[in-house]
Amino acid sequence: MQDHVTPRRVVILGGGFAGLFAARALRHSPVAVTVVDRRAHHLFQPLLYQCASGILSEGQIAQPLRAVLRRHHNVSCVLAEATDVDVKARMVHAQGPEGGVLRLPYDDLIVAVGLRQSYFGHDDFAAHAPGMKTLDDALGIRRRIYRAFEMAETAADDRERQQWLTFALVGGGPTGVELAGQIREIAGHTLDREFQKIDPARARVLLFEGSDAVLGAFGPRLARRAARTLQSLGVELHLGTLVTDIDAHGLTVQDHDGTTTRFEARTVLWTAGVDAPPIAAALARATGATQDRAGRIAVEPDLTIPGHPEIHVTGDVMSLNRLPGLAEVAMQSGAYAGRVVRHAVEGRAKKPNPFKYWDLGSAAYISRGRAVVKVGPLHLSGTIGWLAWLFVHLAFLTGFRSRLGAVLSWSVAFATSSRRERAFTMSDVDAPAGPGFGQKTPPPPP
């Protein structure tokens, strides 16, 4: 009789960059890998804003996890959200889409759950100022942007019209800068001569940032160039301001002097701050790990939690040497964790070398032909920066079809200023009252 040996069980929480690269590193290992994610797709998050602004479709930045991992015969995918970890029993507790409870045993656990949007204690802001971390977020923002112009066309008076034509973005990091530039391009070029009553080019785009510079992480030189580019596009920069209130008709901000100012805007988008999901806190309680202010879990140089060499924390949710929240960090840390597990399975007793991040740079796309890129001491901007940005993003897009589709969409958008992915639906919250917007026509009187 042949003996059957149960393979080592590796559970990966998250199907983002870190989780995907960890699974790839284990492809040829004699292990049973389970990837757990509450969504069934892998998302190329750095290009979410291009889906939101209508350049790329959701299918060009998101690929089904099962399709991406179809050649990884030792990997299975589970559609669920991890809710807790029993470190003594080595068991992950998860909840399925219909509320069912799943229990997933593991020998090695790789945590790659990423981060979510943070409102710094003002969660009530989310109802009026959505963030952009998921595919649903991007499609919702697309609806808000293009709907605003439609509503301005039928506004009752000039004040309401201007409110609809004012877009406010909170946060001057890469996402805020990229979205601000895209909205100005939509208003100034994409929608040119499409409306009868409004001039889309007169739309105001306001960018609020608490510090004294946009793209501060890129250094003073590129930050100044990015600010000049935004201003040349018509973006109004409000630096050194903190948002104190947001409602359906605008926001209130406070400057360094304590002066408060009210801005009327029907479209407010939140691109500031991140926070760890609840599973990070649950894992910290179970292991005694420490967390930083954003909920990231402190790890050892080999990305394990102190006292728990079987648990690796990777990507945005790990706290190590103040590494930036970039896709490259997630990719490299996920691949590293996968290799460590693979080497352990192969019987390599040598203690793994500490994780070392190779800085491949940071990039932010502002408008057609203009981007800023920082790679070590090399600073690129303008057309050269844009070409570098293009190369980097094509290199990391998942799947040949995604790359080909992105090239075609970018070619059309850059050559003609048109955007092929402008379709949006009206949600029940957005839809005005009355027949034709989701309400049935009332029956005629008897």
C-alpha positions in Angstrom: 0.0 0.0 0.0 1.3 3.4 -1.0 1.7 6.0 1.8 -0.1 9.3 1.3 1.7 12.3 2.9 -0.4 15.4 3.5 1.4 18.3 1.9 2.4 21.3 3.9 -0.6 23.7 4.0 0.0 27.4 3.2 -2.8 29.9 3.5 -2.4 33.3 1.8 -4.7 36.0 2.9 -5.2 38.4 0.0 -5.0 38.1 -3.7 -3.3 41.5 -4.4 0.3 41.9 -5.4 1.8 40.5 -2.3 -0.5 37.4 -2.2 -0.1 36.8 -5.9 3.7 36.9 -5.9 3.8 34.7 -2.8 1.6 32.1 -4.6 3.9 32.3 -7.7 7.0 31.7 -5.6 5.4 28.4 -4.3 4.2 27.2 -7.7 6.6 24.3 -8.0 6.8 23.5 -4.3 5.2 20.3 -2.7 2.7 22.4 -0.7 -1.0 23.0 -0.8 -1.7 26.7 -1.2 -5.0 28.3 -0.4 -5.5 32.0 -1.5 -8.3 33.7 0.4 -9.8 36.9 -0.8 -13.2 38.6 -0.5 -13.1 39.4 -4.2 -12.6 37.0 -7.0 -10.1 39.1 -9.0 -6.6 40.4 -8.8 -6.6 44.2 -9.1 -3.9 46.3 -10.6 -4.6 49.1 -8.1 -2.1 51.7 -9.4 -4.4 52.2 -12.5 -7.7 52.5 -10.6 -7.8 56.2 -11.4 -7.7 55.4 -15.1 -10.7 53.2 -14.8 -12.5 55.9 -12.7 -11.7 58.5 -15.4 -12.8 56.4 -18.3 -9.5 55.5 -20.0 -9.4 51.9 -19.1 -12.1 49.3 -18.5 -12.4 47.3 -15.4 -11.4 44.2 -17.4 -8.1 45.8 -18.3 -7.0 46.4 -14.7 -8.7 43.3 -13.0 -8.2 39.7 -13.9 -10.0 36.7 -12.3 -7.7 35.2 -9.6 -8.5 31.7 -10.8 -7.5 32.6 -14.3 -4.2 34.3 -13.2 -3.4 31.2 -11.1 -4.8 28.5 -13.4 -1.3 27.0 -14.2 -0.5 26.8 -10.5 -1.8 23.3 -9.9 -1.1 23.4 -6.2 -3.1 26.6 -5.6 -6.8 26.8 -4.8 -8.9 30.0 -4.4 -11.5 30.7 -1.7 -14.0 33.6 -2.0 -14.2 34.7 1.6 -13.0 37.4 4.1 -10.7 36.4 6.9 -12.1 37.4 10.3 -9.8 35.9 12.9 -6.8 33.7 13.4 -6.4 31.0 16.0 -2.7 30.8 16.3 -2.7 27.9 18.8 -4.8 25.7 16.5 -3.2 27.3 13.4 -6.6 28.0 12.0 -8.0 30.9 9.9 -11.6 31.8 10.4 -13.3 33.3 7.4 -16.7 34.4 6.3 -18.1 33.5 2.9 -20.2 35.8 0.7 -23.5 34.3 2.1 -22.3 34.5 5.7 -21.1 30.9 6.0 -18.2 30.3 8.4 -15.1 28.7 7.0 -12.2 27.2 9.0 -8.9 26.9 7.1 -6.0 25.1 8.8 -2.5 26.1 8.0 1.1 25.2 8.6 2.3 28.6 7.2 0.3 31.7 7.0 1.1 34.6 4.7 -0.8 37.8 5.4 -1.2 40.0 2.4 -4.5 41.8 3.1 -3.4 45.4 2.1 -4.9 48.5 3.5 -8.2 50.3 3.2 -9.2 54.0 3.1 -9.0 55.9 6.3 -11.0 59.0 7.3 -8.9 59.8 10.4 -11.8 59.1 12.7 -14.4 60.9 10.6 -16.1 57.8 9.1 -19.2 59.8 8.4 -17.3 61.6 5.6 -17.4 58.4 3.6 -21.0 58.9 2.6 -20.2 62.1 0.8 -16.5 61.6 -0.1 -15.8 58.1 -1.4 -12.2 56.8 -1.5 -10.7 54.7 -4.2 -9.2 51.3 -3.1 -11.4 48.8 -4.9 -12.9 48.3 -8.4 -16.3 49.2 -7.0 -14.9 52.4 -5.7 -13.4 53.3 -9.2 -16.7 52.6 -10.9 -18.6 54.6 -8.3 -16.2 57.6 -8.8 -16.6 57.3 -12.6 -20.4 57.6 -12.1 -19.9 60.6 -9.9 -17.6 62.4 -12.3 -19.6 62.0 -15.5 -23.0 62.4 -13.7 -21.9 65.8 -12.4 -21.6 67.2 -15.9 -25.0 65.7 -16.8 -26.6 67.3 -13.7 -25.0 70.6 -14.4 -26.6 70.6 -17.8 -30.1 70.5 -16.3 -29.4 72.5 -13.1 -32.1 74.9 -12.0 -29.9 77.9 -11.5 -26.3 79.2 -11.9 -25.4 78.4 -8.2 -26.5 74.8 -8.5 -24.8 74.5 -11.9 -21.5 75.7 -10.4 -21.8 73.3 -7.5 -22.0 70.4 -10.0 -19.1 71.8 -12.0 -16.8 71.9 -8.9 -14.8 68.9 -8.0 -12.9 68.7 -4.7 -10.2 66.1 -3.9 -8.8 65.6 -0.4 -5.2 64.4 -0.4 -2.2 65.5 -2.5 -0.5 62.1 -2.8 -0.3 60.2 -6.1 -4.0 59.2 -6.3 -5.2 62.8 -5.6 -2.8 64.3 -8.1 -3.6 61.7 -10.8 -7.4 62.1 -10.3 -7.1 65.9 -10.3 -5.2 65.9 -13.6 -7.7 63.4 -15.2 -10.7 65.4 -14.2 -9.2 68.6 -15.7 -8.5 66.6 -19.0 -12.1 65.4 -19.0 -13.4 68.9 -18.6 -11.1 70.6 -21.0 -10.8 68.0 -23.7 -12.9 64.9 -23.5 -16.3 66.6 -23.1 -15.5 69.5 -25.5 -18.6 70.5 -27.5 -20.8 67.8 -26.1 -23.1 70.0 -24.1 -25.4 72.8 -25.1 -26.0 74.7 -21.8 -22.7 74.3 -20.0 -19.0 74.7 -20.9 -17.3 71.7 -19.2 -13.9 73.5 -19.5 -15.1 76.0 -16.8 -15.3 73.2 -14.3 -13.2 73.9 -11.1 -10.9 71.2 -9.7 -9.8 71.9 -6.1 -7.0 69.8 -4.5 -6.7 70.0 -0.7 -3.5 68.8 1.0 -2.6 69.1 4.7 1.1 69.6 4.1 2.9 72.3 2.2 3.4 70.3 -1.0 1.8 67.8 -3.3 3.6 64.5 -3.8 5.8 65.3 -0.8 7.3 61.8 -0.9 8.8 62.5 -4.3 11.1 65.2 -2.9 11.0 69.0 -3.2 12.2 69.1 -6.8 9.5 66.8 -8.3 6.9 68.2 -5.9 7.4 71.7 -7.3 7.3 70.4 -10.9 4.0 68.5 -10.2 2.5 71.6 -8.6 3.4 73.7 -11.6 2.0 71.1 -14.0 -1.3 70.9 -12.0 -1.7 74.6 -11.9 -1.0 74.9 -15.7 -3.9 72.5 -16.2 -6.2 74.6 -14.1 -6.1 72.7 -10.8 -6.5 75.0 -7.8 -4.1 73.9 -5.0 -5.0 74.5 -1.4 -2.0 73.5 0.6 -1.7 73.5 4.4 -5.5 72.8 4.8 -7.3 70.3 6.9 -10.9 69.2 6.2 -13.2 69.7 9.1 -16.6 68.8 7.6 -18.1 67.3 4.4 -21.7 67.1 3.4 -23.7 66.6 0.2 -23.1 70.1 -1.0 -19.4 70.7 -0.2 -16.7 70.8 2.4 -15.3 73.0 5.1 -11.5 73.4 5.5 -9.2 75.0 8.1 -5.8 76.5 7.3 -2.7 76.7 9.6 -4.0 80.0 11.0 -7.3 78.4 12.1 -9.3 80.2 9.5 -12.2 78.1 8.2 -13.5 78.3 4.6 -16.5 76.7 3.0 -16.3 75.4 -0.6 -19.5 74.3 -2.4 -18.9 71.2 -4.5 -21.3 68.4 -5.3 -18.4 65.9 -6.0 -15.9 65.4 -3.2 -13.4 62.5 -3.5 -11.2 61.3 -0.6 -7.6 60.2 -1.5 -6.0 60.8 1.9 -5.0 58.3 4.5 -5.0 54.5 4.8 -5.9 52.1 7.6 -5.4 48.3 8.2 -8.5 46.1 7.8 -10.0 44.4 10.9 -8.2 41.1 10.4 -4.9 42.9 11.2 -6.2 43.9 14.6 -7.4 40.4 15.2 -4.1 38.9 14.3 -2.3 41.4 16.5 -4.5 40.4 19.4 -3.9 36.7 18.8 -0.1 37.0 18.5 0.7 40.0 20.8 2.1 41.9 17.8 2.4 45.6 17.9 0.7 47.9 15.4 1.5 51.4 14.2 -1.0 54.3 14.0 -2.4 53.0 10.7 -2.8 49.5 12.1 0.2 48.0 10.2 1.8 45.0 12.0 5.4 45.3 13.1 7.5 42.4 11.8 11.0 41.0 12.2 13.6 41.5 9.4 12.4 38.2 7.9 8.8 39.5 7.8 7.6 37.1 10.6 5.7 38.2 13.7 7.9 37.9 16.8 7.4 34.5 18.4 5.5 33.2 15.3 7.9 32.1 12.6 5.0 30.4 10.8 3.3 33.7 10.1 4.6 36.2 7.5 3.1 39.6 7.1 3.7 41.2 3.7 2.8 44.2 1.5 1.1 47.4 2.8 -0.1 45.8 6.0 3.5 45.2 7.3 5.4 47.8 9.3 9.2 47.5 8.5 11.7 50.3 8.3 9.1 52.8 7.1 8.8 51.2 3.7 6.5 53.0 1.3 3.1 51.6 0.4 4.0 50.8 -3.2 3.1 47.9 -5.5 6.8 47.0 -5.8 7.1 46.6 -2.0 4.1 44.3 -2.0 5.5 42.2 -4.9 9.0 41.8 -3.5 7.8 41.1 0.1 5.2 38.5 -1.1 7.8 36.8 -3.3 10.3 36.8 -0.4 7.7 35.2 2.0 6.9 32.5 -0.6 10.6 31.7 -1.1 11.2 31.4 2.6 8.4 28.9 2.9 9.6 27.0 -0.2 13.1 26.8 1.2 11.8 25.5 4.5 9.8 22.8 2.7 12.9 21.8 0.7 14.8 21.3 3.9 17.1 24.3 3.8 17.9 24.8 7.5 19.8 28.0 6.9 18.2 31.0 8.5 16.8 33.2 5.8 18.5 36.5 5.0 16.6 39.6 6.1 14.2 41.0 3.6 15.8 43.7 1.5 13.7 46.0 -0.7 15.1 47.1 -4.0 13.8 50.5 -4.7 12.4 50.6 -8.3 11.2 54.2 -7.8 7.9 56.0 -7.6 5.7 57.4 -10.4 2.7 59.6 -10.8 0.8 60.3 -14.0 -0.6 63.9 -14.2 -1.9 64.4 -17.7 -1.2 63.4 -21.3 2.6 63.4 -21.9 3.3 64.6 -18.3 4.3 62.5 -15.3 6.9 62.5 -12.6 9.1 59.6 -11.8 11.7 59.1 -9.1 14.2 56.3 -9.2 16.9 56.7 -6.6 18.8 59.9 -7.4 17.2 60.0 -10.9 14.3 62.5 -11.2 12.2 62.5 -14.4 9.3 64.7 -15.4 7.4 65.9 -18.4 7.5 63.7 -21.5 10.5 61.7 -20.4 8.8 61.0 -17.1 5.6 60.0 -18.9 7.5 57.5 -21.1 9.1 56.0 -18.1 5.7 55.8 -16.4 4.3 54.0 -19.4 7.1 51.4 -19.5 6.8 50.6 -15.8 3.1 50.1 -15.8 3.1 48.0 -18.9 5.8 45.8 -17.4 3.7 45.0 -14.3 0.2 44.7 -15.8 -1.0 41.1 -15.3 -1.7 39.2 -18.5 -1.0 39.8 -22.2 -4.6 40.8 -23.0 -4.4 43.4 -20.3 -1.2 44.9 -21.7 -2.5 44.9 -25.3 -5.9 46.4 -24.2 -4.1 49.1 -22.2 -1.9 50.0 -25.1 -4.9 50.4 -27.4 -6.9 52.4 -24.9 -3.9 54.7 -24.1 -3.3 55.2 -27.8 -6.9 56.3 -28.4 -7.0 58.5 -25.3 -3.6 60.2 -26.0 -4.2 60.7 -29.7 -7.8 61.9 -29.7 -8.6 63.0 -26.0 -11.5 60.6 -26.2 -12.3 58.1 -23.5 -14.0 54.8 -24.5 -15.0 53.7 -21.0 -17.4 56.5 -20.0 -20.5 54.4 -19.5 -22.0 54.6 -16.0 -25.2 53.5 -14.3 -27.4 55.5 -11.9 -27.5 54.0 -8.4 -30.6 54.3 -6.2 -28.8 56.9 -4.1 -27.8 59.0 -7.1 -31.0 58.8 -9.1 -33.4 61.7 -8.9 -37.0 61.0 -8.1 -39.4 60.3 -10.9 -40.1 57.8 -13.7 -37.2 56.7 -15.8 -34.7 56.8 -12.8 -35.5 53.5 -11.2 -39.1 54.3 -10.1 -42.1 52.9 -11.8 -44.5 55.1 -13.6 -47.5 55.6 -11.3 -50.7 54.1 -12.5 -53.4 56.4 -14.0 -56.2 57.5 -11.7 -59.3 55.3 -11.9 
